[in-house]
Amino acid sequence: MTMSVLADPSVDGGARPPVGLPGGETPAPRLPAALVPAITGARISPGGALARLVNISRSGALVECDLRLMPGAEVTVHFAGTFQPAQVPSRVARVNVSGIGANGALTYQVGLAFATPITLPDPPVLRPEKAPAVGPAPPAICSRPQPVLRNRW
């Protein structure tokens, strides 16, 4: 039997070690779908469900689809577009309901763990935009004073 022990926040200021993956691995950074334009869509097989990429990392992806998949199921994700590899053997790590359509159909967020890590393009360097120079606000001009409202009840 395995027992978990929770850290007492009053000890050591509540500092907890970062949560990692089994084997001491750390989670791979995720890229939002918008930063990977080479992927224009995805399909999950078996089942052939069309999916929308939410985010992706070297070790997995988060997609949304209408097909309910079972955690632990072995699947292959087929990426549409110019992304390579075009298909990646995967395992369903988790499934959550993400929405309900007007007709009552459920949409699922599916976390996929890739069988082998993939190579992702380097994300573009985002340069902070300079805020426009803002001068002092002009003085407010009131033509007449506003009446004071009073509750007489």
C-alpha positions in Angstrom: 0.0 0.0 0.0 1.3 3.4 -0.9 0.7 6.4 1.3 0.9 10.0 0.4 2.1 12.7 2.8 1.1 16.3 2.3 3.4 19.0 3.3 2.3 21.2 6.2 2.3 24.8 4.9 3.5 26.1 8.3 6.8 24.1 7.9 9.5 25.7 5.7 7.2 28.5 4.6 5.0 26.1 2.6 7.7 25.5 0.0 7.0 22.4 -2.0 9.2 20.7 -4.6 8.1 21.2 -8.2 5.8 18.4 -9.5 7.6 16.4 -12.1 6.9 13.3 -14.3 7.8 9.8 -13.2 11.5 9.2 -13.5 12.4 12.7 -12.5 11.5 14.2 -15.9 10.1 17.7 -16.1 7.1 18.7 -18.2 8.0 19.9 -21.7 7.1 23.6 -22.5 3.9 23.8 -24.5 3.4 25.9 -27.6 -0.1 27.3 -28.3 -1.5 26.1 -31.7 -1.2 29.7 -33.1 2.6 29.4 -32.7 2.8 26.2 -34.9 1.2 27.3 -38.2 2.6 24.2 -39.9 -0.2 22.3 -38.2 -3.6 23.2 -39.8 -5.6 20.4 -38.3 -5.5 16.9 -36.8 -7.3 13.6 -37.0 -7.3 10.9 -34.3 -7.4 7.2 -35.4 -8.8 4.8 -34.8 -12.2 6.5 -35.0 -11.2 9.1 -37.6 -12.3 12.0 -35.4 -11.3 15.5 -36.6 -9.6 17.4 -33.9 -8.5 21.0 -33.2 -5.0 21.5 -31.8 -5.0 23.5 -28.6 -1.3 23.2 -27.7 1.7 21.0 -28.3 5.0 20.1 -26.8 7.8 17.7 -27.5 6.1 15.0 -25.5 2.4 15.4 -26.2 -0.5 17.5 -27.4 -3.8 18.8 -26.2 -6.6 18.6 -28.8 -10.4 19.1 -28.9 -12.7 16.7 -30.6 -16.2 15.2 -30.6 -15.0 11.6 -30.0 -14.9 10.3 -26.5 -11.6 8.5 -26.1 -10.7 6.3 -23.1 -7.6 7.2 -21.0 -4.9 4.7 -21.8 -6.1 4.0 -25.3 -3.4 3.7 -28.0 -4.1 6.1 -30.9 -2.3 7.8 -33.7 -2.6 11.5 -34.3 -2.4 12.6 -37.9 -1.3 16.2 -38.4 -2.7 18.1 -41.4 -0.4 20.7 -43.0 3.4 20.8 -43.6 4.3 19.6 -40.0 6.7 16.7 -39.8 6.2 14.0 -38.5 2.8 13.8 -40.2 1.6 11.1 -37.8 2.7 10.3 -34.2 1.7 7.1 -32.2 0.3 8.3 -28.9 -1.5 7.3 -25.8 -4.6 9.0 -24.4 -3.4 10.5 -21.1 -6.6 12.3 -20.1 -10.0 13.3 -21.3 -12.2 16.1 -20.1 -15.5 17.5 -21.3 -14.8 21.0 -22.7 -18.2 22.0 -24.0 -21.7 21.2 -24.9 -23.0 22.1 -28.4 -26.5 23.6 -29.1 -27.7 20.1 -30.1 -26.4 18.6 -26.8 -23.3 17.0 -28.4 -20.2 17.0 -26.1 -16.8 18.3 -27.0 -13.8 16.7 -25.3 -10.3 18.0 -24.5 -7.9 15.0 -25.0 -4.4 15.0 -23.6 -2.1 12.9 -25.8 1.2 11.5 -24.7 3.5 10.8 -27.7 5.2 7.4 -27.8 8.5 9.2 -28.8 9.4 12.9 -28.4 9.1 15.1 -31.5 11.0 18.1 -32.7 9.1 21.4 -32.6 10.1 24.6 -34.4 11.6 27.3 -32.2 8.8 29.7 -31.1 9.1 33.2 -32.5 10.8 35.7 -30.3 8.2 38.1 -29.0 9.4 41.6 -28.7 7.7 43.8 -26.1 5.9 46.6 -27.8 6.6 50.1 -26.5 3.6 51.8 -24.9 2.6 55.1 -26.6 3.7 58.1 -24.7 0.8 59.4 -22.7 0.7 63.0 -21.5 -1.3 64.4 -18.6 -5.0 64.2 -19.0 -6.8 67.4 -20.0 -8.8 69.1 -17.2 -12.4 68.1 -17.0 -14.8 70.8 -18.1 -18.2 70.9 -16.5 -20.7 73.5 -17.6 -22.8 73.2 -14.5 -22.6 71.4 -11.2 -24.4 68.1 -11.0 -27.3 67.9 -8.5 -26.9 65.8 -5.4 -29.3 62.9 -5.3 -30.8 62.1 -1.9 -32.9 59.3 -0.8 -35.8 60.7 1.3 -37.1 57.3 2.5 
